[in-house]
């Protein structure tokens, strides 16, 4: 058991703990992972994880840059290996706690981690303790410790980590794991668990057929199970395998065991240290409620909590193990706690105490009353129970001294109610459930219980309803558990209702739950009701908390930022944060990330019903939604303006009363836009049928980068279509014209040119009828782009010239510059290359006067296209590279893809097919503006490059895929590809 590498740095005395939002932990016995508390951290690319693993396994010692390069790439590192190592280290430093990853003597090291911060170090400690326990004859404890160590493995060590160092460490750690496993199996046999060990050893010998120690253990286990012939067959099979594979005979120990089996050696018949029978336990309290027979899932929580409770009985372990489970009503806290408590009963032979503290009700249980009942259950006569809380608590701790008792405190109100009820001695443990996160319960192991995973939810539903009914309508069953928000109580209620109604199908239940306004009413059965569970928590809130709960529930979206919540509540951010964090502590709200909050779906429905019932005056609901829309519009307009200085669109948006955020740099502005995409678009959709419609449409337009980047195209399109219908129904020509302009934009990006043409034509009619000059100019530009795609270059020129005139009249210099770049492409299509170059250069000059907005990339892009046609390849590559840099900086992924495609065209024209193929592959990986048709263009070009490189089969595969895309879209380019494939087709 001593084969594991020591990592003493993780436990070195004097390593000062670093203040963290949660303990910093690392895992290498599986994928390389890191956590702050329960929050998983991003460990980056495979090479970055390889660097982290190399540093973690250096035992706190400094690794030089040369050593790290060798670890990651071996003897043939890339030319930029040193720079890559520095980049990976810099990224890791930003993710980890301050001072953990240090630079030293030209290398790096990880220092100052807390005890048990690395799973490997924990496994080593457990293995060492197991060895000591075995040496002192504590075989049962040694087995338990080894099982804990082995449970730390989560698949293949360093899974997916590249590099020769990781490969060597993987082999070493796997060898150590097998050694620990052999030791534990040996202990199993020493304690007489031979029958149970056979199946595990059978699987292990199949996985590791040449490992003789496993074969020896399997032979012994089979023999002790009365299966002598099978034991001898294992030896024969081993001898044959070793002879065929390695040309050797079994080792002497294996041959000796075979002889002893043949001779029926009596010493083999029984283990050397049989399990001793437990002594009769004295009468003890056994107050745990029954565990539900259909308990499902929660395996990681069960394991975690069982280990914490078990630590109470370990030598040198905790004085008292306390775990506090928190979560919303109905999430299954009590069910889980009772299940874990039953599993942990063997660790607490002196009894288990249980009480429902009624913490969510109007009259929580008094601690002194609970202590009286506990003391009686522990054998204390009534005459010996004192009156005061302090005296009862002291006597309670004295009675528990020397005993090993588990105390389950269910449904606690707060830490103050719990503290007097906690045992205070080694060997005892407490398990607490509450809707409140008990941050002030010193030393407690805090567990936030979330809803079930979809698989767990479906499994619970199936166990109650029956496999046959669910299997016949699996999709409907998935709809049911999703409508229940994967909340165990809701799933149990829905499943129980269905189980009691044999004439209902699963689809009938799914249809009933599909109506959000009726859903909470449907989720009740007998004395179980989801709404009643939430009502208990809502009734405990202070007035300001209750108002925040109601109003925040009105906003759709996956989550909400602190700043947006402040707008909803019309409060300063500091006060808003205090209220939201207090709601998080009550489990009625979740903290999705620092500064971001979300509701469980059913809790949101309940919050809205509270707003409709309790918010007064009712106009406050509309005012709250108006404020948050103002916040999003004002902020999005600032992001738009930072990205497009000189664009006058922001001057023509609807006015706002509530202010938005201000940014000092473009990166922060873009971070906000992409982070807020879901809530922002949800806010737009919620304006349907309200007086907020115009502002919502303008918000959609101001956030157009969400579709042009390709990051949120589907959500954006669905929202744009909803706005088109809503504005049409409202008979608001100005708003509908702008809504159809946004729809045109998203259709252009996705390459659906025919649909884009229809949308743009209607948008132009509406904008002209409403006198919306801003929209007219931008729609004219879009119609020009549509004409380019359709090969109508003269029409495109006319549209672009109309747009330029409109932009100049409005003083919109950016709009003029953007449209000049597009006009250059029209002249290029007409064969007027010199004119195209001249106009593109003019557009670039206008951009230079404005500054360096994102749209300057379009001018470089257009000039690069024109120079390519002019045969000026070096200049073209320079312009396209500039465009690519700007698109990348502003996170326009699809435009980066388009630029890679155009660079590939230049390289192919310049007789550099390898570079052309490389850039075409990048374009395929990133995607392009233009959808499937543009993908067909990229595949066609890639095929040409591969054909020149002599890779004919790959080239034909590209052309076949391109032809399929062209034929699906009715593109005329299909004929060209058929020509390229003609010999194959023939």
Secondary structure, 3 states (H helix, E strand, C coil): CCCCCCCHHHHCCCCCCCCCCCCEEEECCCECEEEECCEEECCCCHHHHHHHHHHHCCCCCCEEHHHHHHHHHCCCCCCCHHHHHHHHHHHHHHHCCCCCEEEECCEEEECCCCCCCEHHHHHHHHHHHHHHHHHCCCHHHHHHHHHHHHHCCCCCCCECCCCHHHHHHHHHHHHHHHHHHHHHHHHHHHCCCHHHHHHHHHHHHHHCCCCHHHHHHHHHHHHHCCCHHHHHHHHHHHHHHHHHHCCCCCCHHHHHHHHHHHCCCHHHCCCCCCCCCCCCCCCCEECCCCCCCCCCCCHHHHHHHHHHHHHHHCCCCCCEEEEEEECCCCCCHHHHHHHHHHHCHHHCCCEEEEEECCCCCCCCCCHHHHHHHHHHHCCCCHHHCCCCHHHHHHHHHHHHCCCCCEEEEEEECCHHHHHCCCCCCCCEEEEEEECCCCCCCCCCEEEECCCCCHHHHHHHHHHHHCHHHHHHCHHHHHHHHHHCCCCHHHHHHHHHHHHCCCCCCHHHHHHHHHCHHHHHHHCEECCEEHHHHHHHHHHCCCHHHHHHHHHHCCCCCCCEEHHHHHHHHCCCHHHHHHHHHHHHHCCCCEEEECCEEECCHHHHHHHHHHHHHHCCCCHHHHHHHHHHHHHHHHHHHHHHHHHCCCCHHHHHCCCCCCCCCCCCCHHHHHHHHHHCHHHHHHHHHCCCCCCCHHHHHHHHHHCCHHHHCCCCHHHHHHHHHHHHHHHHHCCCHHHHHHHHHHHHHHHHHCCCHHHHHHHHHHHHHHHHHHCCHHHHHHHHHHHHHHHHHCCCHHHHHHHHHHHHHHHHHHCCHHHHHHHHHHHHHHHHHCCCHHHHHHHHHHHHHHHHHHCCCCCHHHHHHHHHHHHHHCCCHHHHHHHHHHHHHHHHHCCCHHHHHHHHHHHHHHHHHCCCHHHHHHHHHHHHHHCCCCHHHHHHHHHHHHHHHHHHCCCHHHHHHHHHHHHHHHHHHCCCCHHHHHHHHHHHHC
